[in-house]
């Protein structure tokens, strides 16, 4: 027992001695990165390490087909959402998830796991899966030297998450619910309260206009906004709504008013927007 204690003490002293010398800072072979993206009303965050090809054969060799992959290097890749999202028809609660994949020649399995604490895929079990689905494996014309995961094709309600490396890309769509949330806010802040806030009326009218909702209601709201506090951007929206309702003469007159306000504010962008709107009214 005494000999064992002496051994343990010697090891501890050795570690302390090494620590006192510090460590050499060197570039990481697979540098870590964090990507954040707002999609509609949802904030998304992606954290992963990025290995490079370095003249190696990647899929089918370095990354075996048919095996669970950490989808990067070092710690497991994670994907987080601060609201509920919809992936492949599955509702995924807000939270942080490990993003695992199983690459194949023609398709990949995409996995979101509730266990985000593993080193890579060591210790992975499908009991922690919250969703698993398959997507096609796409062939790229150009080689991607350093592995990349990105957000693309972003709309007000969703984005595509793409994983690409070497000459392969796999992607899946993440959708979010926006309209029910916005409509509930409009109901609570405008319809139920009968507000006198011109900014809220502008926001509601703009949402109705951009989402093909009741334009007569949108016109009513933007008129209240303009009557209370005319701005070149609110007046311009009124002109666009009038134009969409077929009110050509009213739309021209309103666009000229917006143009004048934009000139006074030294905003050439809105001057141009109004000029183009007037030209489009036939």
Buried (B, 14 or more C-beta within 10 A) or exposed (E): EEEEEEEEEEEEEEEEEEEEEEEEEEEEEBEEEEBEBEBBBBBBBBBBBBBBBEEEEBBEEBBEBEEBBBBBBBBBBBBBBBBEBBBBEEEBEEBBBBBBBBBBEEEBBBBBBEBBEBEBBEEBEEEBBBBBBBBEBEEEEEEBEEBBBBBEEEEEBBBBBBBBBBBBBBBBEBBBBBEEEBBEBBEEBBEEEEBEBBEBBBBBBBBBBEEEBEBEBBBBBBBBBBEBEBBBBBBBBBBBBBBBBEBEEBBBBBBBBBBBBBBEEEBEEBBEBBBEBBEEBE
